[in-house]
């Protein structure tokens, strides 16, 4: 479980790093929109911050799943893994307007992708991170 969750988080970190360095493939479909225009225009720095957060989340899940004796205190690591799961579950639920399962705006390309891909992925990753937080390295 830890490999799958950490691996997907690492891939998402790489995608955001790609956007931070000027890549634009997939950029438009990843942004919530209204009236055919993106609601936000993330800067390169914004993308880099998200990439770093996702990379840290991947590390936390992997470390909780496989252990890092002496590197990070076990209690702190477990709490961080619960935090990763909680953040992802909150993202899956959404802002009650443009993102997540609870969104009201549903007719856009982003909204369709969010309903069928982004939010379910966040839900699965969040639940996976919680399982890793509870079970740790136990198989």
C-alpha positions in Angstrom: 0.0 0.0 0.0 2.8 2.4 0.9 4.5 1.8 -2.4 1.4 2.6 -4.4 0.4 5.7 -2.4 4.0 7.1 -2.2 4.6 6.3 -5.9 1.5 8.1 -7.1 2.3 11.1 -4.9 5.8 11.2 -6.3 4.5 11.1 -9.8 2.1 14.0 -9.0 5.1 15.9 -7.5 7.0 15.4 -10.7 4.0 16.7 -12.8 3.8 19.8 -10.6 7.6 20.3 -10.9 7.2 20.0 -14.7 4.6 22.8 -14.6 6.9 24.8 -12.3 9.6 24.7 -15.0 7.4 25.9 -17.7 5.8 22.7 -19.0 2.2 23.2 -20.1 1.0 19.7 -21.1 -2.1 19.0 -19.1 -2.0 22.4 -17.4 -5.5 23.7 -18.6 -7.4 20.6 -17.6 -5.9 20.7 -14.1 -7.4 24.1 -13.3 -10.9 24.8 -12.2 -12.8 27.1 -14.5 -15.8 29.3 -14.8 -17.1 30.6 -18.1 -14.3 28.8 -20.0 -11.6 30.7 -18.1 -9.3 29.3 -15.4 -10.3 30.6 -11.9 -6.7 30.6 -10.9 -3.3 31.3 -12.6 -0.8 29.5 -10.5 2.7 30.9 -10.7 5.8 28.7 -11.2 6.5 29.2 -7.5 3.0 28.0 -6.6 3.6 24.9 -8.7 6.9 24.3 -7.0 5.4 24.6 -3.5 2.8 22.0 -4.4 5.5 19.8 -6.0 7.5 20.0 -2.8 4.4 19.3 -0.6 3.6 16.3 -2.7 7.2 15.0 -2.5 7.2 15.5 1.3 3.9 13.6 1.4 5.4 10.8 -0.6 8.4 10.6 1.7 6.1 10.5 4.8 4.0 7.7 3.4 7.0 5.7 2.3 8.8 6.3 5.6 5.8 5.2 7.6 5.3 2.1 5.4 9.0 1.0 5.4 10.4 2.7 8.5 13.3 5.1 8.9 14.8 4.1 12.3 16.3 7.1 14.0 15.7 9.5 11.1 12.2 10.7 12.1 10.6 10.0 15.4 7.9 7.3 14.9 5.1 9.3 16.6 5.9 12.4 14.4 6.0 10.2 11.3 2.6 8.6 12.1 1.0 11.9 12.8 2.4 13.3 9.6 1.0 10.3 7.7 -2.5 10.9 9.3 -2.1 14.5 8.2 -1.4 13.5 4.6 -4.5 11.3 4.6 -6.6 14.0 6.1 -5.5 16.7 3.6 -6.2 14.3 0.7 -9.7 13.4 2.0 -10.5 17.1 2.5 -9.4 17.7 -1.1 -11.6 14.9 -2.3 -14.6 16.4 -0.5 -13.8 19.8 -2.0 -14.6 23.4 -1.5 -18.4 23.0 -2.1 -18.2 25.1 -5.2 -15.6 24.2 -7.9 -13.6 21.2 -6.7 -14.3 17.9 -5.0 -17.3 15.6 -4.7 -19.3 18.3 -3.0 -18.9 20.9 -5.8 -21.9 22.7 -7.2 -20.3 23.8 -10.6 -20.4 20.7 -12.7 -20.6 21.6 -16.3 -17.0 22.3 -17.1 -14.2 20.1 -18.5 -12.3 20.4 -15.2 -15.5 19.5 -13.2 -15.9 16.3 -15.2 -12.3 15.3 -14.8 -12.5 16.2 -11.1 -15.6 14.0 -10.6 -14.2 11.0 -12.4 -10.4 11.3 -11.8 -9.0 13.9 -9.5 -11.4 13.5 -6.5 -11.6 9.7 -6.6 -7.8 9.7 -6.8 -7.5 12.0 -3.8 -10.1 9.8 -1.9 -8.1 6.6 -2.7 -4.7 8.2 -1.8 -6.2 9.7 1.4 -7.6 6.3 2.5 -4.4 4.6 1.5 -2.3 7.1 3.6 -4.6 6.5 6.6 -4.2 2.7 6.2 -0.4 3.2 6.1 -0.6 5.5 9.1 -2.5 2.8 11.1 -0.6 -0.3 9.9 2.9 1.2 9.4 5.2 -1.4 8.1 3.0 -4.4 9.0 1.9 -6.4 6.1 
